[in-house]
Amino acid sequence: MRRVGLLAQWRQTAGFTQDKLAEALGVDRSTVHRWEAGSNSPRPWQVPLLAELINRTPIEVQEALERQSGASEPVINPSGVVDLPPGELRMVLLDLERRYDRVPSSSLLADASQYFARLDRLGRQLRGGKEQQAVLALQAEAATLLGKLVWDASQRRDHAGARRYYSQAAALARRVRDPELESHAFLRSSYIDLYGTRDATTGLALAEAAVRRAVPVSPALASLALLHVGEAHAMLGDRTACERSIGLAQDQLGRIDTGSVNGLVSPDQVGRLAGSCYLELGQLRRAQDELETVAGILGHSRKSRAIVLGNLALAFIRQQQIDGALAVLDQAVDELEQTRGGGGMNLVFAAARELRPWRQEVPVLDLQDRLLSLMAAP
């Protein structure tokens, strides 16, 4: 009789078939099958949700995956240098991803750069086979993370540096034939055009390319990409196309377990992006309603919450609701003092600029003092 692996045992104990677990994770059943067979591993952002669903800790899940893949011993590359097995290398990446939303990106750049360089050396020294494929896939993920860190740490100003990493991630993803990794790199690159250069046409093309690659392999990633397609349409003033894209995103989201928080997208993110779309379209009351709801439930992502609060402040200001704007800006600054997220910083300062007609009022002066302190902080 064929021995059932530990991951499969945990899945069965938790009451999941492979089909149901795949649905909850937003992946294909064949993906779950490959994880349990030890021929592939989840992405770092998938491990926490997988662990939650099968009632285990992320560390337990990662250890089980390593045992199934046979990665229990250090890799000795052709130069004789001992390195960590792919499973342990993945745990390093998972730790960096977890820390991203809790601390300033500038504090992670050195660790992430060293990690990327380590993967690059190991990938060059290995000569084909499963181990090299695993290392190259990790390197693609690390390149995407570095692009995100570079852009965030520069307060969304270093477009060229971030693009270089995203281009490298996409090239590595094509090399290992991984459309999900390539989609993620394209999507992250679209953010530069949507929120950095404000080139909605280019951002739309990149987000649509991300959708095409994600739809066959990841409903979660496809949903996230479609939300940004909708935002690009909103920036271009096309309400009909925007709402159609949001509807398609919800269709993709319906293919995963909406009661669980996915590492890439969750139901509250639909509200977050829809609120941003309505703000772009000048539908201020609808934007306010969406963003207020999301701000009340979005506690797991501090950088994202600062962005939501920044957009909500803009909706309040444009409706002449200054007290409401000041209240949410105060909350946004609380978040930014901990994370200094580039997206949140840009939106909060944009909102502060729109408060100029009220600049002599005491509460606005108090906010300006907080923003000056935020700028002066190391």
Salt bridges, closest charged atoms under 4 A:
ASP19 OD1 - ARG29 NE 3.92
GLU23 OE1 - LYS20 NZ 3.88
GLU36 OE2 - ARG11 NE 2.46
ASP83 OD1 - ARG118 NE 3.13
ASP95 OD2 - ARG99 NH1 3.42
GLU97 OE1 - LYS148 NZ 3.34
ASP111 OD2 - ARG99 NH2 3.24
ASP120 OD2 - ARG124 NE 3.05
GLU141 OE2 - ARG43 NH1 3.64
GLU141 OE2 - ARG90 NH2 3.34
ASP152 OD2 - LYS303 NZ 3.09
ASP178 OD2 - ARG43 NH2 1.90
GLU182 OE2 - ARG174 NH1 2.97
GLU182 OE2 - ARG213 NE 3.31
ASP193 OD1 - ARG163 NH2 2.78
GLU231 OE1 - HIS228 ND1 3.73
GLU243 OE2 - ARG239 NE 3.45
GLU243 OE2 - ARG286 NH1 3.40
GLU280 OE2 - ARG198 NH2 3.02
ASP289 OD1 - ARG285 NE 3.28
ASP330 OD1 - ARG370 NH1 2.42
ASP334 OD1 - ARG370 NH2 2.83
GLU335 OE1 - ARG302 NE 2.80
GLU335 OE2 - ARG305 NH1 3.00
GLU337 OE2 - ARG370 NH2 3.02
GLU354 OE2 - ARG318 NH2 2.76
